[in-house]
Amino acid sequence: MEATAQSRPISGSSLRQFLILLRTNVRVLRARLLDSLTGSKLMSGTIISFLLGYMVVGYLLFSRGLVYITKLPGLGHVLSERIFYLLFFFFFLMLAFSNAVISYTTLYRSRETGWLMSLPLNGRALYSWRFVETLVFSSWGLVIISAPLLAAYGGIRSAPPAFYAKALLVSLPFVAIPAAIAAWTLALAVRYLNKWLLGAFGAIGLVLLIRFIIGFFTAPTSGQETGGNIVATVNQVLRHTELSIHPLMPSTWLSNALAGWSRPFESRAAFYALLVLSYSLLGLLSVSGLAWRLFYPGYDASMRRRARGAWRRKQRRAGSPIDTRPGAAVVRLLAPFRLLGVRRATLALVRKDFITFWRDPAQWVQFAIVFGLLFLYVLNLRKMGYDYQSPFWSEVITHLNLGVCSLALSTLTTRFIFPQFSLEGRRLWILCMSPIDLGKVVVQKFVTSLFATGALTVMLMLISSAMLELPIGRSVFYAAMIGLMSIALNALAVGLGTLFPNLRETNPAKIVSGFGGTLCLIVSFLYIVLFVLILAYPAAVRLAKSGPLTMHDPAKAAALAVGAVILLTLATASGALTLAIRRAKKVELLRNL
């Protein structure tokens, strides 16, 4: 394939072809935005209003939080600075991971890439355009997320107006650094990674995991190490955040520049800004000048590995008396459901969805990483230093834990469940001709996703409740509540995914980033906030010592809250599924093919 790519006729320079690809995709994007804005003004207004509301609410929350931390005697300045550095450190890690995942999906798993490779395009122009597309696609959210933070930080520091313009200018080249790191890592991994290197990295990872588990269960708590001394406790906590201020981290350079510009004197802010700019230009130059040479050999190696793996699996199945295919394992697992009256066509759809999910590493790897991070969060709950005997903090932490688990669940449903109907793609007409109508397909996707995500989140809620040392009754109650929330969140993802399908796109990440995916995230967030606030009403009644809440009966308040969240969940789930089933039964849906 490399020889074919090199002998391909080149129409013009690499820069000219890159500009052609850029101009074409900008026109396509502009046409889609205009179609979305003019086609559904109500939905567009809802999303714009939510974004503006996030900017205002985010600014208020960040500013109040930073003001509170800054006013802590003797430690406020240090803590506020360290939190600022930590946020940009995590932004850097998220950008690197996001660029790596989207680059793999866009370059090595996308059918559009194969079609572009068949055109008389220079490989350098093709790879550079895909890199820029991935960079913009994975980094635009950073501007929205960090804008309220920067505004709040500049407000409490009384920064001059030039601070905000400088912050925007230095943030633009900053996002290119993690993108370049991700591009090089992906190109080298796809080109040279084999089973021996993979085994070596796996062994190293296993050793590190064992060391982490041993240290986790043997390390003393902060109170034991410091003897209750506040300064020693803060130093012990900050010791674990030293990586965020390491001088070799690009996020440290950005934070140093922003912190310097927010002061009356700029210190070495310009130096750090130029350092960010120089390394971003170096990353762009290395990607466009060298990394693209690994793309065609890596693409060829990836295709050969996939073909070799398929051939080996076929040989193993031929020599084994038991069908070892993933789909066959699902069939054996679902066999008892046939005795419960579940139709064979429904089980076939479940098997198809599982195989589709399993064949896309970009999907299940992200799914595993999200639950891995949640599991680490649950394990670290035991190290929280609040008084478990205090009723106030017990209620606050348990409701915050419910909110964290529900937000993670909404992320999973929006990222993985919402695009399921759209991933049927141009094969949707096959389902239309099958002996099961599309309305039942929508219900099947809802039930399947509910069992998958609901079981995992309920398990995490039970483990987190045990880590918080909650009584068994409260643990079961919060597990039931997260199960109730999973019904509504999965219904919203499946319903809105059917109402706003993108049947021409094969990349799930791009499907989610569209109009419907953004709306699903907004509605899910509003549902979670309303659910948690209603559920916190009985706790507020029990803990109130003065005011109108003291006149309410705690038992009646608890019953009222549970009834309200049940009605809210049923209304949300039934409304989303009803609209989706009606939409799926309309023949006009096939016009989107």
Secondary structure as the mmCIF struct_conf table of DSSP 4:
data_model
#
loop_
_struct_conf.conf_type_id
_struct_conf.id
_struct_conf.beg_label_comp_id
_struct_conf.beg_label_asym_id
_struct_conf.beg_label_seq_id
_struct_conf.end_label_comp_id
_struct_conf.end_label_asym_id
_struct_conf.end_label_seq_id
HELX_RH_AL_P HELX_RH_AL_P1 GLU A 2 SER A 7
BEND BEND1 ARG A 8 ARG A 8
BEND BEND2 GLY A 12 GLY A 12
HELX_RH_AL_P HELX_RH_AL_P2 SER A 14 GLY A 39
HELX_RH_AL_P HELX_RH_AL_P3 LYS A 41 THR A 70
TURN_TY1_P TURN_TY1_P1 LYS A 71 LYS A 71
BEND BEND3 LEU A 72 LEU A 72
TURN_TY1_P TURN_TY1_P2 PRO A 73 LEU A 75
HELX_RH_AL_P HELX_RH_AL_P4 GLY A 76 TYR A 108
BEND BEND4 ARG A 109 ARG A 109
HELX_RH_AL_P HELX_RH_AL_P5 ARG A 111 MET A 117
TURN_TY1_P TURN_TY1_P3 SER A 118 SER A 118
BEND BEND5 LEU A 119 PRO A 120
HELX_RH_AL_P HELX_RH_AL_P6 GLY A 123 ILE A 156
TURN_TY1_P TURN_TY1_P4 ARG A 157 SER A 158
TURN_TY1_P TURN_TY1_P5 PRO A 161 PRO A 161
HELX_RH_AL_P HELX_RH_AL_P7 ALA A 162 PHE A 174
TURN_TY1_P TURN_TY1_P6 VAL A 175 VAL A 175
HELX_RH_AL_P HELX_RH_AL_P8 ALA A 176 TYR A 192
HELX_RH_AL_P HELX_RH_AL_P9 LYS A 195 THR A 218
BEND BEND6 ALA A 219 ALA A 219
HELX_LH_PP_P HELX_LH_PP_P1 PRO A 220 THR A 221
HELX_RH_AL_P HELX_RH_AL_P10 SER A 222 THR A 226
TURN_TY1_P TURN_TY1_P7 GLY A 227 GLY A 228
HELX_RH_AL_P HELX_RH_AL_P11 ILE A 230 ARG A 239
TURN_TY1_P TURN_TY1_P8 HIS A 240 THR A 241
HELX_RH_3T_P HELX_RH_3T_P1 GLU A 242 ILE A 245
TURN_TY1_P TURN_TY1_P9 PRO A 247 LEU A 248
HELX_RH_AL_P HELX_RH_AL_P12 PRO A 250 TRP A 261
TURN_TY1_P TURN_TY1_P10 SER A 262 SER A 262
BEND BEND7 ARG A 263 PHE A 265
TURN_TY1_P TURN_TY1_P11 SER A 267 ARG A 268
HELX_RH_AL_P HELX_RH_AL_P13 ALA A 269 GLY A 289
TURN_TY1_P TURN_TY1_P12 LEU A 290 LEU A 290
HELX_RH_3T_P HELX_RH_3T_P2 ALA A 291 LEU A 294
HELX_RH_AL_P HELX_RH_AL_P14 PHE A 295 GLY A 319
BEND BEND8 PRO A 321 ILE A 322
BEND BEND9 ARG A 325 ARG A 325
HELX_RH_AL_P HELX_RH_AL_P15 PRO A 326 LEU A 339
TURN_TY1_P TURN_TY1_P13 LEU A 340 GLY A 341
HELX_RH_AL_P HELX_RH_AL_P16 ARG A 344 TRP A 358
TURN_TY1_P TURN_TY1_P14 ARG A 359 ARG A 359
HELX_RH_AL_P HELX_RH_AL_P17 PRO A 361 LEU A 379
HELX_RH_3T_P HELX_RH_3T_P3 ASN A 380 LYS A 383
BEND BEND10 TYR A 386 TYR A 386
TURN_TY1_P TURN_TY1_P15 TYR A 388 GLN A 389
HELX_RH_AL_P HELX_RH_AL_P18 PRO A 391 LEU A 412
HELX_RH_PI_P HELX_RH_PI_P1 THR A 413 ILE A 417
HELX_RH_3T_P HELX_RH_3T_P4 PHE A 418 GLN A 420
TURN_TY1_P TURN_TY1_P16 PHE A 421 PHE A 421
HELX_RH_3T_P HELX_RH_3T_P5 SER A 422 ARG A 427
HELX_RH_AL_P HELX_RH_AL_P19 LEU A 428 CYS A 432
TURN_TY1_P TURN_TY1_P17 MET A 433 MET A 433
BEND BEND11 SER A 434 ILE A 436
HELX_RH_AL_P HELX_RH_AL_P20 LEU A 438 MET A 467
TURN_TY1_P TURN_TY1_P18 LEU A 468 GLU A 469
HELX_RH_AL_P HELX_RH_AL_P21 ILE A 472 LEU A 499
BEND BEND12 PHE A 500 PHE A 500
TURN_TY1_P TURN_TY1_P19 LEU A 503 ARG A 504
HELX_RH_AL_P HELX_RH_AL_P22 PRO A 508 VAL A 512
TURN_TY1_P TURN_TY1_P20 SER A 513 SER A 513
BEND BEND13 GLY A 514 GLY A 514
HELX_RH_AL_P HELX_RH_AL_P23 PHE A 515 LEU A 535
TURN_TY1_P TURN_TY1_P21 ALA A 536 ALA A 536
HELX_RH_AL_P HELX_RH_AL_P24 TYR A 537 LEU A 543
BEND BEND14 SER A 546 GLY A 547
HELX_RH_3T_P HELX_RH_3T_P6 PRO A 548 MET A 551
BEND BEND15 HIS A 552 HIS A 552
HELX_RH_AL_P HELX_RH_AL_P25 PRO A 554 ALA A 584
TURN_TY1_P TURN_TY1_P22 LYS A 585 LYS A 585
HELX_RH_3T_P HELX_RH_3T_P7 VAL A 587 ASN A 592
#
